[in-house]
Amino acid sequence: MIIKKRFFDWGMIGIFIFVAILLIASPTIQAQNWVAMPPYNLLWPLWSPALSPANPVTGVPTPLLTSLTSNTFLPKEPVMLWDPVLRGFPYLLYNIPQPLGGGMVFFDQYYGMNPWPPPYLIDSTLGFPTPSPIALPTGFGALSPIVLDPFADYVALGNLYFLAQYPPGLFATAVAGLLTSAEIWGLPTL
């Protein structure tokens, strides 16, 4: 009876140590889902293979861009940024066609397309607009990715609104096509 008890105790300790090692060493559990994008500190999705492809040398997801200002050219559209303080839908950003002056617009589900950045991210106290970064919550990198179901409709709506405002026949864009929610999430094609 005592041998069985000791065997059970040592077995439980062994299982506990094994699970602890898995939790500490597992890259999926330790994975960072978001990274702050300067100068506004909005979050860029590291979990998106289309927006953060893996670095061929390290295998670590790397954002397509290093910073995001109103004049940044987006290599893929839409890109997605999220304000974890507002906790709403993420911003979908698009390039304004060059014949219209370039720059970026963002999709808002209530107001449609608007010039980037939103007014609350701009500080005009100096007499000219400067970036006003948001204060990120502790552990922002480990926040969960966006839930796919409502996000899929949101991306489709944003893409349709963008195409209605900037028709491809009138304004040739350098980007071949708009990303779908499945492509942003990294889901396989059907």
C-alpha positions as a printed NumPy array, in Angstrom:
array([[  0.   ,   0.   ,   0.   ],
       [  2.814,   2.376,   0.89 ],
       [  4.641,   1.492,  -2.342],
       [  1.507,   2.255,  -4.352],
       [  1.123,   5.596,  -2.538],
       [  4.763,   6.591,  -3.181],
       [  4.554,   5.473,  -6.814],
       [  1.376,   7.573,  -7.213],
       [  3.003,  10.61 ,  -5.523],
       [  6.146,  10.393,  -7.668],
       [  4.026,   9.838, -10.776],
       [  1.984,  12.958, -10.036],
       [  5.144,  14.994,  -9.399],
       [  6.594,  13.708, -12.677],
       [  3.453,  14.64 , -14.599],
       [  3.43 ,  18.084, -12.972],
       [  7.082,  18.687, -13.936],
       [  6.435,  17.459, -17.501],
       [  3.43 ,  19.791, -17.921],
       [  5.39 ,  22.713, -16.429],
       [  8.248,  22.143, -18.902],
       [  5.77 ,  22.022, -21.791],
       [  4.152,  25.254, -20.667],
       [  7.473,  27.048, -20.31 ],
       [  9.05 ,  25.733, -23.5  ],
       [  6.025,  25.733, -25.812],
       [  6.299,  28.467, -28.45 ],
       [  2.532,  28.521, -28.994],
       [  1.818,  29.285, -25.37 ],
       [  4.622,  31.837, -25.231],
       [  3.703,  33.294, -28.627],
       [  3.191,  37.013, -28.851],
       [ -0.031,  37.802, -30.71 ],
       [  0.404,  41.568, -31.1  ],
       [  3.17 ,  44.136, -31.395],
       [  2.866,  47.898, -30.859],
       [  3.142,  49.844, -34.136],
       [  4.77 ,  53.257, -33.784],
       [  4.043,  56.135, -33.636],
       [  0.48 ,  55.599, -32.338],
       [  1.005,  52.332, -30.399],
       [ -1.922,  50.598, -32.054],
       [ -1.471,  46.825, -32.205],
       [ -0.311,  44.966, -35.304],
       [ -1.358,  41.28 , -35.62 ],
       [  1.61 ,  38.922, -35.376],
       [ -0.841,  36.014, -35.694],
       [ -1.677,  36.98 , -39.296],
       [  0.598,  35.242, -41.83 ],
       [ -0.421,  37.743, -44.543],
       [  0.431,  40.807, -42.429],
       [  3.284,  39.298, -40.398],
       [  5.027,  36.637, -42.471],
       [  7.592,  34.445, -40.753],
       [ 11.184,  35.611, -41.023],
       [ 12.943,  32.981, -43.193],
       [ 15.979,  32.888, -40.883],
       [ 14.385,  32.939, -37.424],
       [ 10.856,  31.716, -38.193],
       [  9.468,  34.538, -36.024],
       [  6.467,  36.496, -37.395],
       [  7.633,  39.935, -38.581],
       [  5.282,  42.85 , -39.388],
       [  5.276,  44.018, -43.013],
       [  5.919,  47.571, -41.793],
       [  8.095,  49.083, -39.074],
       [  5.951,  52.199, -38.536],
       [  2.693,  53.614, -39.802],
       [  2.164,  57.271, -40.635],
       [ -0.43 ,  58.92 , -42.856],
       [  1.966,  58.689, -45.843],
       [  2.985,  55.042, -45.451],
       [  2.448,  52.914, -48.548],
       [  0.779,  49.631, -47.649],
       [  2.231,  46.628, -49.533],
       [ -1.008,  44.692, -48.92 ],
       [ -4.537,  45.942, -48.369],
       [ -6.236,  46.06 , -46.026],
       [ -3.82 ,  46.045, -43.136],
       [ -5.277,  45.783, -39.694],
       [ -4.549,  47.711, -36.512],
       [ -6.331,  47.325, -33.2  ],
       [ -6.78 ,  49.708, -30.288],
       [ -7.03 ,  47.445, -27.221],
       [ -8.183,  50.366, -25.081],
       [-11.288,  50.985, -27.225],
       [-11.833,  47.2  , -27.605],
       [-13.93 ,  47.693, -30.736],
       [-13.428,  46.409, -34.229],
       [ -9.914,  46.853, -35.604],
       [ -9.038,  49.559, -38.096],
       [ -8.77 ,  48.398, -41.702],
       [ -6.327,  50.625, -43.595],
       [ -6.184,  51.14 , -47.355],
       [ -4.002,  53.144, -49.746],
       [ -5.601,  56.163, -51.37 ],
       [ -4.937,  55.899, -55.135],
       [ -1.996,  58.068, -56.27 ],
       [ -4.118,  60.13 , -58.733],
       [ -6.019,  61.342, -55.655],
       [ -2.884,  62.34 , -53.753],
       [ -1.9  ,  59.114, -51.995],
       [ -1.92 ,  58.565, -48.258],
       [ -4.202,  56.248, -46.348],
       [ -7.797,  55.893, -45.281],
       [ -9.298,  53.663, -42.619],
       [-12.651,  51.944, -42.586],
       [-15.051,  52.693, -39.772],
       [-18.264,  50.668, -39.594],
       [-20.256,  53.791, -38.678],
       [-18.657,  56.505, -40.829],
       [-17.159,  54.648, -43.788],
       [-13.757,  55.707, -45.128],
       [-11.864,  58.407, -43.253],
       [ -8.337,  59.867, -43.568],
       [ -5.73 ,  58.152, -41.421],
       [ -5.142,  58.673, -38.468],
       [ -8.35 ,  59.093, -36.44 ],
       [ -8.569,  62.458, -34.631],
       [ -8.032,  61.011, -31.139],
       [ -4.541,  59.842, -32.181],
       [ -3.445,  63.385, -33.085],
       [ -2.194,  66.013, -30.633],
       [ -2.588,  69.56 , -31.975],
       [ -1.618,  71.495, -28.826],
       [  1.658,  72.612, -30.45 ],
       [ -0.189,  74.217, -33.355],
       [  0.541,  71.375, -35.777],
       [ -0.56 ,  67.741, -35.658],
       [  1.781,  65.295, -33.96 ],
       [  1.181,  61.629, -33.098],
       [ -0.408,  60.999, -29.724],
       [  0.382,  57.358, -28.833],
       [ -2.112,  55.426, -26.727],
       [ -1.082,  53.922, -23.392],
       [ -1.113,  50.162, -23.899],
       [ -2.353,  47.81 , -21.162],
       [  0.108,  45.502, -19.419],
       [  0.545,  42.247, -21.312],
       [ -0.903,  43.644, -24.549],
       [  1.193,  41.257, -26.658],
       [ -0.581,  38.239, -25.183],
       [ -4.119,  39.501, -25.871],
       [ -6.151,  37.064, -27.956],
       [ -6.457,  37.445, -31.722],
       [ -9.629,  38.952, -33.171],
       [-12.576,  36.502, -33.278],
       [-13.023,  35.363, -36.872],
       [-16.829,  35.23 , -37.273],
       [-17.725,  38.942, -36.9  ],
       [-14.33 ,  39.918, -38.329],
       [-15.084,  38.114, -41.611],
       [-18.153,  40.252, -42.245],
       [-16.306,  43.383, -41.167],
       [-13.463,  42.829, -43.66 ],
       [-15.916,  42.066, -46.475],
       [-17.86 ,  45.242, -45.689],
       [-14.683,  47.339, -45.525],
       [-13.421,  45.956, -48.844],
       [-16.768,  46.589, -50.555],
       [-16.937,  50.124, -49.193],
       [-13.368,  50.825, -50.349],
       [-14.045,  49.456, -53.843],
       [-17.251,  51.518, -54.08 ],
       [-15.372,  54.695, -53.146],
       [-12.255,  53.969, -55.236],
       [-13.382,  51.785, -58.186],
       [-10.532,  49.743, -59.699],
       [-11.539,  50.747, -63.249],
       [-11.072,  54.447, -62.482],
       [ -8.045,  54.24 , -60.216],
       [ -5.374,  51.647, -60.934],
       [ -3.759,  50.538, -57.688],
       [ -0.368,  48.942, -57.176],
       [ -1.931,  46.246, -55.01 ],
       [ -3.23 ,  43.293, -57.028],
       [ -6.227,  42.58 , -54.807],
       [ -7.686,  43.116, -51.4  ],
       [ -7.047,  40.566, -48.672],
       [-10.028,  38.607, -47.418],
       [-10.566,  37.772, -43.775],
       [ -9.508,  34.169, -44.515],
       [ -6.204,  35.391, -45.992],
       [ -5.588,  37.695, -43.012],
       [ -6.272,  34.793, -40.649],
       [ -4.111,  32.429, -42.706],
       [ -6.848,  29.938, -43.488],
       [ -6.213,  27.577, -46.424],
       [ -7.973,  28.255, -49.72 ],
       [-10.964,  26.125, -50.675]])
